[in-house]
Amino acid sequence: MKNAYLIGHITIKDQEKWTEYRNKVPATLEPWGAKLILRGKLCSVLSGNHEHIDTVVISFPNLEALNNWYFSPEYQSLIPIRQEAARMDLLSYEE
């Protein structure tokens, strides 16, 4: 199977809520074999337009695991916190 990746582009609206969300996400990833690859801040836009400052990259063993994580009750319960905390674009990719 091909590895899959979740990429999140993030603009934080409420730092306290964002910290709460970030602290709760790892427990939802573990059952799906996911690994945090990168949490980073934008240095520069070299070409085109990009509105977000923060980025996260998470690897999954396959696209099915990524989708199962996203639609799991454990992660879905965090979405209201995420929506209060940040504007976020989440994308999935497969190798």
Sequence and secondary structure as in RCSB ss.txt:
>XXXX:A:sequence
MKNAYLIGHITIKDQEKWTEYRNKVPATLEPWGAKLILRGKLCSVLSGNHEHIDTVVISFPNLEALNNWYFSPEY
QSLIPIRQEAARMDLLSYEE
>XXXX:A:secstr
   EEEEEEEEES HHHHHHHHHHHHHHHGGGT EEEEEEE     SS    SEEEEEEESSHHHHHHHHTSHHH
HTTHHHHHHHEEEEEEEEE 
